[in-house]
């Protein structure tokens, strides 16, 4: 099963519950499950968060994170 994350899930997690510096295990877990294909972020949501200037945006712009989490544009679940 594939879970799609909305931008607010990442923003709220980084801001309120799992700051990147304080709970890196959560973000490692997210990347791990992205690499397994269990969790993805639609490209539009990914770009919305990447437009920021905070630690979350910087983390998401890393090429390895983008490869793990960004849902490919050509994905079709017909």
PyMOL commands that place a pseudoatom at each C-alpha (Angstrom):
pseudoatom trace, name=CA, resn=UNK, resi=1, chain=A, elem=C, hetatm=0, pos=[0.000, 0.000, 0.000]
pseudoatom trace, name=CA, resn=UNK, resi=2, chain=A, elem=C, hetatm=0, pos=[1.264, 3.463, -0.900]
pseudoatom trace, name=CA, resn=UNK, resi=3, chain=A, elem=C, hetatm=0, pos=[0.657, 6.355, 1.476]
pseudoatom trace, name=CA, resn=UNK, resi=4, chain=A, elem=C, hetatm=0, pos=[0.682, 9.872, 0.041]
pseudoatom trace, name=CA, resn=UNK, resi=5, chain=A, elem=C, hetatm=0, pos=[1.659, 12.738, 2.321]
pseudoatom trace, name=CA, resn=UNK, resi=6, chain=A, elem=C, hetatm=0, pos=[0.298, 16.254, 2.088]
pseudoatom trace, name=CA, resn=UNK, resi=7, chain=A, elem=C, hetatm=0, pos=[2.525, 19.276, 2.667]
pseudoatom trace, name=CA, resn=UNK, resi=8, chain=A, elem=C, hetatm=0, pos=[0.912, 20.057, 6.009]
pseudoatom trace, name=CA, resn=UNK, resi=9, chain=A, elem=C, hetatm=0, pos=[1.871, 16.617, 7.355]
pseudoatom trace, name=CA, resn=UNK, resi=10, chain=A, elem=C, hetatm=0, pos=[5.539, 17.433, 6.850]
pseudoatom trace, name=CA, resn=UNK, resi=11, chain=A, elem=C, hetatm=0, pos=[5.254, 21.049, 7.971]
pseudoatom trace, name=CA, resn=UNK, resi=12, chain=A, elem=C, hetatm=0, pos=[3.373, 20.200, 11.169]
pseudoatom trace, name=CA, resn=UNK, resi=13, chain=A, elem=C, hetatm=0, pos=[5.706, 17.303, 11.948]
pseudoatom trace, name=CA, resn=UNK, resi=14, chain=A, elem=C, hetatm=0, pos=[8.821, 19.451, 11.546]
pseudoatom trace, name=CA, resn=UNK, resi=15, chain=A, elem=C, hetatm=0, pos=[7.382, 22.414, 13.435]
pseudoatom trace, name=CA, resn=UNK, resi=16, chain=A, elem=C, hetatm=0, pos=[5.420, 20.800, 16.258]
pseudoatom trace, name=CA, resn=UNK, resi=17, chain=A, elem=C, hetatm=0, pos=[6.191, 17.143, 16.809]
pseudoatom trace, name=CA, resn=UNK, resi=18, chain=A, elem=C, hetatm=0, pos=[9.431, 15.921, 15.219]
pseudoatom trace, name=CA, resn=UNK, resi=19, chain=A, elem=C, hetatm=0, pos=[11.908, 18.774, 14.643]
pseudoatom trace, name=CA, resn=UNK, resi=20, chain=A, elem=C, hetatm=0, pos=[14.638, 17.576, 12.307]
pseudoatom trace, name=CA, resn=UNK, resi=21, chain=A, elem=C, hetatm=0, pos=[17.461, 18.262, 14.777]
pseudoatom trace, name=CA, resn=UNK, resi=22, chain=A, elem=C, hetatm=0, pos=[15.652, 16.744, 17.775]
pseudoatom trace, name=CA, resn=UNK, resi=23, chain=A, elem=C, hetatm=0, pos=[14.099, 13.620, 16.219]
pseudoatom trace, name=CA, resn=UNK, resi=24, chain=A, elem=C, hetatm=0, pos=[16.232, 12.646, 13.218]
pseudoatom trace, name=CA, resn=UNK, resi=25, chain=A, elem=C, hetatm=0, pos=[14.997, 9.052, 13.566]
pseudoatom trace, name=CA, resn=UNK, resi=26, chain=A, elem=C, hetatm=0, pos=[11.560, 10.069, 12.297]
pseudoatom trace, name=CA, resn=UNK, resi=27, chain=A, elem=C, hetatm=0, pos=[13.027, 11.667, 9.192]
pseudoatom trace, name=CA, resn=UNK, resi=28, chain=A, elem=C, hetatm=0, pos=[15.330, 8.671, 8.623]
pseudoatom trace, name=CA, resn=UNK, resi=29, chain=A, elem=C, hetatm=0, pos=[12.273, 6.415, 8.927]
pseudoatom trace, name=CA, resn=UNK, resi=30, chain=A, elem=C, hetatm=0, pos=[10.401, 8.552, 6.405]
pseudoatom trace, name=CA, resn=UNK, resi=31, chain=A, elem=C, hetatm=0, pos=[13.289, 8.368, 3.926]
pseudoatom trace, name=CA, resn=UNK, resi=32, chain=A, elem=C, hetatm=0, pos=[13.597, 4.603, 4.460]
pseudoatom trace, name=CA, resn=UNK, resi=33, chain=A, elem=C, hetatm=0, pos=[9.908, 4.022, 3.718]
pseudoatom trace, name=CA, resn=UNK, resi=34, chain=A, elem=C, hetatm=0, pos=[10.115, 6.352, 0.742]
pseudoatom trace, name=CA, resn=UNK, resi=35, chain=A, elem=C, hetatm=0, pos=[12.920, 4.212, -0.661]
pseudoatom trace, name=CA, resn=UNK, resi=36, chain=A, elem=C, hetatm=0, pos=[10.769, 1.123, -0.124]
pseudoatom trace, name=CA, resn=UNK, resi=37, chain=A, elem=C, hetatm=0, pos=[7.917, 2.775, -2.041]
pseudoatom trace, name=CA, resn=UNK, resi=38, chain=A, elem=C, hetatm=0, pos=[5.571, 2.866, 0.948]
pseudoatom trace, name=CA, resn=UNK, resi=39, chain=A, elem=C, hetatm=0, pos=[5.413, 6.659, 1.370]
pseudoatom trace, name=CA, resn=UNK, resi=40, chain=A, elem=C, hetatm=0, pos=[5.544, 9.366, -1.291]
pseudoatom trace, name=CA, resn=UNK, resi=41, chain=A, elem=C, hetatm=0, pos=[4.805, 13.057, -1.648]
pseudoatom trace, name=CA, resn=UNK, resi=42, chain=A, elem=C, hetatm=0, pos=[2.980, 14.266, -4.775]
pseudoatom trace, name=CA, resn=UNK, resi=43, chain=A, elem=C, hetatm=0, pos=[5.263, 16.546, -6.761]
pseudoatom trace, name=CA, resn=UNK, resi=44, chain=A, elem=C, hetatm=0, pos=[3.015, 19.581, -6.242]
pseudoatom trace, name=CA, resn=UNK, resi=45, chain=A, elem=C, hetatm=0, pos=[3.159, 19.147, -2.460]
pseudoatom trace, name=CA, resn=UNK, resi=46, chain=A, elem=C, hetatm=0, pos=[6.882, 18.417, -2.566]
pseudoatom trace, name=CA, resn=UNK, resi=47, chain=A, elem=C, hetatm=0, pos=[7.550, 21.654, -4.460]
pseudoatom trace, name=CA, resn=UNK, resi=48, chain=A, elem=C, hetatm=0, pos=[5.324, 23.637, -2.087]
pseudoatom trace, name=CA, resn=UNK, resi=49, chain=A, elem=C, hetatm=0, pos=[7.425, 22.617, 0.903]
pseudoatom trace, name=CA, resn=UNK, resi=50, chain=A, elem=C, hetatm=0, pos=[10.713, 23.001, -0.980]
pseudoatom trace, name=CA, resn=UNK, resi=51, chain=A, elem=C, hetatm=0, pos=[9.892, 26.650, -1.665]
pseudoatom trace, name=CA, resn=UNK, resi=52, chain=A, elem=C, hetatm=0, pos=[10.445, 27.380, 2.022]
pseudoatom trace, name=CA, resn=UNK, resi=53, chain=A, elem=C, hetatm=0, pos=[13.659, 28.585, 3.580]
pseudoatom trace, name=CA, resn=UNK, resi=54, chain=A, elem=C, hetatm=0, pos=[13.599, 26.462, 6.733]
pseudoatom trace, name=CA, resn=UNK, resi=55, chain=A, elem=C, hetatm=0, pos=[15.348, 23.239, 7.755]
pseudoatom trace, name=CA, resn=UNK, resi=56, chain=A, elem=C, hetatm=0, pos=[12.542, 21.114, 6.316]
pseudoatom trace, name=CA, resn=UNK, resi=57, chain=A, elem=C, hetatm=0, pos=[12.870, 22.674, 2.870]
pseudoatom trace, name=CA, resn=UNK, resi=58, chain=A, elem=C, hetatm=0, pos=[16.642, 22.248, 2.973]
pseudoatom trace, name=CA, resn=UNK, resi=59, chain=A, elem=C, hetatm=0, pos=[16.256, 18.592, 3.949]
pseudoatom trace, name=CA, resn=UNK, resi=60, chain=A, elem=C, hetatm=0, pos=[13.701, 17.913, 1.208]
pseudoatom trace, name=CA, resn=UNK, resi=61, chain=A, elem=C, hetatm=0, pos=[15.905, 19.490, -1.457]
pseudoatom trace, name=CA, resn=UNK, resi=62, chain=A, elem=C, hetatm=0, pos=[18.630, 16.917, -0.860]
pseudoatom trace, name=CA, resn=UNK, resi=63, chain=A, elem=C, hetatm=0, pos=[18.795, 14.719, -3.990]
pseudoatom trace, name=CA, resn=UNK, resi=64, chain=A, elem=C, hetatm=0, pos=[18.623, 11.473, -1.989]
pseudoatom trace, name=CA, resn=UNK, resi=65, chain=A, elem=C, hetatm=0, pos=[15.510, 12.661, -0.164]
pseudoatom trace, name=CA, resn=UNK, resi=66, chain=A, elem=C, hetatm=0, pos=[13.852, 13.808, -3.377]
pseudoatom trace, name=CA, resn=UNK, resi=67, chain=A, elem=C, hetatm=0, pos=[14.567, 10.433, -4.979]
pseudoatom trace, name=CA, resn=UNK, resi=68, chain=A, elem=C, hetatm=0, pos=[13.114, 8.646, -1.958]
pseudoatom trace, name=CA, resn=UNK, resi=69, chain=A, elem=C, hetatm=0, pos=[9.972, 10.716, -1.394]
pseudoatom trace, name=CA, resn=UNK, resi=70, chain=A, elem=C, hetatm=0, pos=[8.854, 12.606, -4.500]
pseudoatom trace, name=CA, resn=UNK, resi=71, chain=A, elem=C, hetatm=0, pos=[6.138, 10.733, -6.378]
pseudoatom trace, name=CA, resn=UNK, resi=72, chain=A, elem=C, hetatm=0, pos=[7.122, 10.432, -10.027]
pseudoatom trace, name=CA, resn=UNK, resi=73, chain=A, elem=C, hetatm=0, pos=[5.028, 12.632, -12.305]
pseudoatom trace, name=CA, resn=UNK, resi=74, chain=A, elem=C, hetatm=0, pos=[4.235, 9.730, -14.592]
pseudoatom trace, name=CA, resn=UNK, resi=75, chain=A, elem=C, hetatm=0, pos=[2.730, 7.618, -11.812]
pseudoatom trace, name=CA, resn=UNK, resi=76, chain=A, elem=C, hetatm=0, pos=[-0.690, 6.284, -12.769]
pseudoatom trace, name=CA, resn=UNK, resi=77, chain=A, elem=C, hetatm=0, pos=[-2.895, 4.173, -10.570]
pseudoatom trace, name=CA, resn=UNK, resi=78, chain=A, elem=C, hetatm=0, pos=[-5.683, 3.402, -13.061]
for i in range(1, 78): cmd.bond("trace and resi %d" % i, "trace and resi %d" % (i + 1))
show_as sticks, trace
zoom trace
